[in-house]
């Protein structure tokens, strides 16, 4: 079974937007056994869209289309689908209700333009889109499936997860590809490769391994293809078990788990609280921690002490310390963490002080130098890092390293890794 | 003159790699007058590549191809080009020399596999690639240009900048497309459309308008096509001037500008400082502000008061206020901003308190309710917002709204918009 993706929008063809939708959809299709033959991007032009549809229809069984479903004049996909499937637009009550609800919730009036979004091609299957006002639309023709989705990434993903993927699994079962990604932190790609080299050599041939590095984190993706889900799952689990034993200090989770969510789980399990005291990360660590739903159970707050005066006044860093050792030093970062614990009455505090760049570097402390400390009930642990030249990446890597240090302190001081027990998720 | 882009590689079709090359090339082609009709991604399969070439050749004058020029077995583009243009591979001395130099510089031996990279299709124009071992290859056929480039982004960019773009400028001078994107904040797409409807109706036909919404921000992209750069620039500027007069309170910048950078510029210009006091945004606003290089000139710090006790202790919010009005209230958010100003000794402070979700909503204050305040030297301004259900988006929208409110306070209180003067960038 083959599939194709058609992404519609001038913004793609003038290079204003990177086509992240296409790669997300391609990945999702592949994982569910649909080989993607072609990805096509065309402009908001009726002729181009019709041509792309016609060509893709000849080649593929499943066609996914995104974009051009919005309310404004340049959104023409719905009209074109009507022409293509020789039907007409009719108002759909349920869609209109959803639009009403959507605007009511926002306390906004419903404009004529938005009401038009309730028009759908007669004969199409309307796919609910609770996250926006444009519904997804499915068409069946000669055994082929066409699905048009909004181009807004999270709306598209919602429709993929709630309609397209279940449809593929129902209609093409047994075409299985399984992926499992092992998340590591605190070690570079090549060092990791050296540690696991023997295990890689002995991997069963059905299992493929890929290294996917991102700032501060290396993901190891294991893929297996076949038709017996149970046998595949068990083979994969066994190999992951072996892999984890090789890298206990670097492994921290699976798949799309976030480090901050894993740390949050540990804190919740231990009944411990945390706060942050941030200089160069400027609130980024607090932002990551509070991005996790329910984080108010263990996160109390943060002092972002960007200016040294704020370090002195709020975090009681003595001025002699700033003068003698500099703001980017073991002494200052440890003091920041200790005082944050006192100030916000938490069990733990994470602190960061560093030089994100592009300015502020010296020969002794170049851009990318970052000190990180974790203060706990008994002691303070601190560590120096040397990241790179790029401000944005330095902030991300410092945040990941800080969360990683907090995780390892929690696990070492407070007992076993919650992921290591029989309740482990792999 | 029209162009097409064909990107080759299994990694694109399984969704492992995001096609950033295509958007970069598309942008570059557009800026040089080549309208991109289609972007096509196909796998490393001879049949698919030949088909994609044939179809694109029918439609476009310039065809750019990337990928599949490497030394390994899955790199088949060169063989396919030979077949397509009915020629054969011959060794190119200059390319071989470049490969020798390349490996010498790295202190590596030259393998047989790499020597094969000196083979080029007879009759093609060999384009130097000093950054890698695979040269670019150009073919001319019936007045059409085909250029095959390596898929490594910086090698592709080098060949684009040193061969493709100069060729376009030489062969199609005066084929110009200009884009300008107007950034707005604080108003939804459909309401914006209603305000500017008359202006849209009277837009000269050469100018195309597109709406590009993202959380809290709507971008309006104006495009113009023609051959007289000066006349086009002046027509576009005139229309943008009219547009801005319709939406003075929502317009905040152009093109790829970030709201936090625009706010930073205003603060720097005014010599004013700022801090934040954040509850539901959890440090996100401070993170955005400090993402801008040089922000330490005007940003002093932040208190993330996630827990009410931190609001009481650090931001001196009286407990009776929290009890009577709740943490998400005008009273509390204004107090947070005022105290943050005092605490961190800044001219301005932005504060946020809201319910990001998924928990914590009530009938009176549902998830998505957010109060934002800006305290300044003279007064405190505050505003209530009702965003949606989704935690992550609520945080982003609250951050954008807070920066937007700060911007409008700065402009209203402190004088003219720095973008509105004769030094304006449009």
Interface residues (C-beta under 8 A of the other chain):
Chain A: X10 X11 X12 X13 X14 X15 X16 X17 X18 X19 X20 X22 X23 X24 X25 X26 X27 X28 X29 X30 X35 X36 X37 X38 X39 X40 X41 X42 X43 X44 X48 X52 X55 X70 X71 X72 X73 X74 X105 X106 X107 X108 X111 X113 X114 X131 X152 X154 X210 X275 X276 X278 X280 X281 X282 X283 X284 X285 X286 X287 X289 X290 X291 X293 X294 X295 X296 X299 X300 X301 X302 X303 X304 X305 X306 X307 X309 X310 X313 X314 X343 X344 X345 X357 X358 X359 X391 X392 X395
Chain B: X12 X13 X14 X15 X16 X17 X18 X19 X20 X22 X23 X24 X25 X26 X27 X28 X29 X30 X35 X36 X37 X38 X39 X40 X41 X42 X43 X48 X52 X55 X177 X179 X181 X188 X189 X190 X191 X193 X194 X200 X208 X209 X210 X211 X212 X213 X221 X223 X276 X278 X280 X281 X282 X283 X284 X285 X286 X287 X289 X290 X291 X293 X294 X295 X296 X299 X300 X301 X302 X303 X304 X305 X306 X307 X309 X310 X313 X314 X343 X344 X345 X356 X357 X358 X359 X360 X366 X368 X386 X387 X388 X389 X390 X391 X392 X393 X395
